Amino acid sequence: MLVFDNEGEYAYVANMGSGDVSVIRGEDRKIIDTIETRPGAHAAYPTNKGDKVVVANTPNGSISVINANREEEEFSKEKTVDLKDYEELQDNEGFENLNLYAYILRQMTSIFILLLLEGAY
């Protein structure tokens, strides 16, 4: 999926097979960077400010955050968070036998992370 930032200056493509995100400059449609995230990079959404890109890495249950310095055209991975490491998700009765699949949904001004249980999709 190709997603542009709010200004339409840069687009981000999550590459599920290679586990990275391509950064495309909108003006000339050139790939200017490719940032390694994790296998199964499924969705990449820029924040409203455009200074970060949040990536759902499916099916390994992690979220990567990319720093986006658009003025300097510098993009780098800030961190990857393994959702399986959060005890709140593992120990809660409602999350028994959790096998996380992470997806990101963007609606107007908010980014939502949707977790699916194995077999629920």
JOTANOR-V625719 format. One record per backbone hydrogen bond with DSSP energy under -1.0 kcal/mol. NH is the residue of the N-H (numbers start at 0). CO is the residue of the C=O. If there is no record, write none. Layout:
# JOTANOR-V625719
NH,CO / NH,CO
This chain:
# JOTANOR-V625719
2,11 / 4,9 / 7,4 / 10,23 / 11,2 / 12,21 / 14,19 / 18,14 / 19,14 / 20,34 / 21,12 / 22,32 / 23,10 / 24,29 / 25,8 / 28,24 / 31,22 / 32,22 / 34,20 / 36,18 / 39,15 / 41,55 / 42,55 / 44,53 / 46,51 / 52,65 / 53,44 / 54,63 / 55,42 / 56,61 / 57,39 / 61,56 / 62,80 / 63,54 / 64,78 / 65,52 / 66,75 / 67,50 / 68,73 / 69,67 / 73,68 / 75,66 / 77,64 / 78,64 / 80,62 / 82,60 / 84,81 / 85,82 / 88,85 / 89,85 / 90,86 / 94,91 / 95,92 / 102,113 / 104,111 / 106,109 / 109,106 / 111,104 / 113,102 / 115,100 / 119,116
